[in-house]
Amino acid sequence: MSERTLETSEHDECVAGRQYRVHVSGRSSTDGAATILLVHGIGMTHASLDPVQHRLPAGIRCLNVDLAGFGSTERPRRAVPIEEYAADLAEVVDRLDAWPIVATGHSMGTQVVLELARLRPKGVRTLVMVGPVVDDARRTVPRQAVDLARDTFGEPLPVNALVLRDYVRGGIRWYVAVLREMMRYPTLERMRECPVPAIVVRGRHDPIARADWCVRLVEAAPGEARLLTVQGDHHVVPWTSPEWLAAELATLARGSDVGGY
């Protein structure tokens, strides 16, 4: 499934005084297909998930979000806790009448969609966590910095260029403020409280979402949960394997099972 020109529209939604920019593609399906929600990681924007969105079928609705404070959205006066990001996105999905959803996050975005699934379990068909953070065995800023540096050396040049551009755009102070919230969020504990079927995705060479961490997440889930490993990839799977990820998400949106890779 190659990248193609997919018509998108932008919607700005203000929730609790915070601005969210939603890049919408596809159309509401008459066959019961769920909407795909895409949520980016820390320091990033919707652009990191564009390759996935633009490989989805036009018949499946997709919401690719810039979280408040990222991209061209206004920066809040304070860092937004993961719980508040999730509550805000639930309101956004309400306003766009987009339930049910396949809630898909990358990196820090996995925390947001996990919390969203806990808040609205009946509205989330499947939870998809790509490169989940933060490993409870490596839950310090120095360890996370080392893992990020290791990942940088393994990613393709276009990925690193995208990351650098978005990090510079966001600014170091905002990044550090949001990082504190990301480090604070107890991902493993919240996974134990989430009844929604879950799929954890990691690149085989990802030094951030390591294999043992992802296995612990899957084992902690009270409902159905699986781990899918993308051979050859590192942390930014949505950029390096967008065709595969888009195909899997489309399958989930249609209510079918997915395979391995």
Secondary structure, DSSP 4 states (H G I P E B T S, - for coil): -------EEEEEEEETTEEEEEEEES---SS-PPEEEEE--TT--GGGGHHHHTTS-TTS-EEEEE-TTSTTSPPPSSPPPHHHHHHHHHHHHHHTT--SEEEEEETHHHHHHHHHHHH-GGGEEEEEEES----GGG-SHHHHHHHHHHHHHHS-HHHHHHHHHHHHHH-HHHHHHHHHHHHHS-HHHHHTT--S-EEEEEETT-SSS-HHHHHHHHHH-SS-EEEEEETT--S-HHHHSHHHHHHHHHHHHTT------
